[in-house]
Amino acid sequence: MKTKLEQLAIFGKKPSFAEKMHVGRPNIGNKGRLIEYINDLIDRKWLTNSGPFEQELEQRIKDLIGVKHCIAMCNGTIALEIAIRAAGLTGEVIVPSFTFIATAHALQWQEITPVFCDVDPVTHNIDPARIEELITPRTTGIIGVHVWGRPCEVDFLSAIAQKHKLKLLFDAAHAFGCTYQGQMIGRFGNAEVFSFHATKFFNTFEGGAVVTDDDNLAAKINLMKNFGFSDYDNVIYIGTNGKMSEVSAAMGLTGLESLEEFITKNRQNYQQYQQELTDIPGIKLIPYNEGEKNNYQYIILEIDKKAAGVSRDQLVEILHTENVLARKYFYPGCHQMQPYRAYYPHAKLLLPETEKLTQKVMALPTGINIQLDDITEICNLIRLIINHSKEINHHLDKEIINPAIN
Ligand code: T4K
């Protein structure tokens, strides 16, 4: 039986792309080099627990960012949890809701209350002007998220943190290789946390890292990621297992060798999207500040339903049937997910800009696995959908699209 979208007969019976075009397709550097590294670690029979590849990766990241300490970890979420604990956060911590759920969970997991702050509709980052009204006697910190790799207003946040004697951490999961006022992200706040998940433009299969200039904090984090062991048989702190394996570090070393190539390709892809999307009504491609270093790893659109004639959800739904697996990051927002939705049923009233963004933002595929011609095709498809928005709205049964949006 034909799907409802096929019945529209706007598109051919076959999807536009024979293979699925994914957001988050991993970038893999030189495969031969990766296999050499893996052969080395197998011959060495040292697979994890602060092995030579992990140490080399940490050193190279420190050099790249210009920071004193880099502590590599098994993933970004554990890195966040450990950074939060080591920084001594308790009670309430102010975070944006417009982020991946891991930012909020890393707090709640430790019974710290995430207090959701609204975002700036232009930058998509936490709105510093809304933070002070959320500070209570229980507040111990602020976590800014450099969403899409575009830096938070670091100076403004630092001033608030200083004034109220709060700790300031950054979830820099998206921002490896980016700068704020010419300085590498990773150098700000008490510490910053990267994710090197497979879907990030630089990946270690799974992985992450905390970077900081604070010697004491780094020492605590190093203990915490290794069960609290200070040396053989001596545990001096509560800890967990946050270690990065050697095979992950090998992937990281391989990726670092291709980092500039990945960024160049992402930038070309971004420019291609920019060129192809300019004249499509209701579609805005978010800009990157060309005066800074960007990794361009996210192609983010804002859909203005009125001007486009279709909602973000309709567009994503149709693109999926055409094998373009666009994503609704960050839908529906942390405050609308459990347990936060139950804890704060009225949170959305305090987060009007977040609410709007969660309804209109979507991500398109990029990275080294996509060709410029594919991007042209994706944009042609978007143009076609928008040009046919009237027929789409006429024909589509409301229930196949999220009824809340229509
Ligand atoms: N803070 C922020 C702001 C974050 O964005 C993240 C992670 C974190 C913290 C936590 O860091 P980690 O603990 O993850 O290191 C994905 C990623 O799993 C997640 O790492 C990332 N943010 C988030 C934005 O995206 P999902 O739920 O979208 O993943 P999934 O499995 O649906 O995959 C996304 C797309 O990637 C799909 O189209 C398939 C494709 N893919 C995925 C994998 C794993 C591949 O093509 N190959 C692969 O190997 O969360």
Residues whose N, C-alpha, C, O or C-beta is under 5 A from the ligand:
A	BS01	T4K	H22 V23 G24 R25 P26 N75 G76 T77 T99 F100 A102 T103 D171 A173 S195 F196 H197 A198 T199 G207 G208 L325
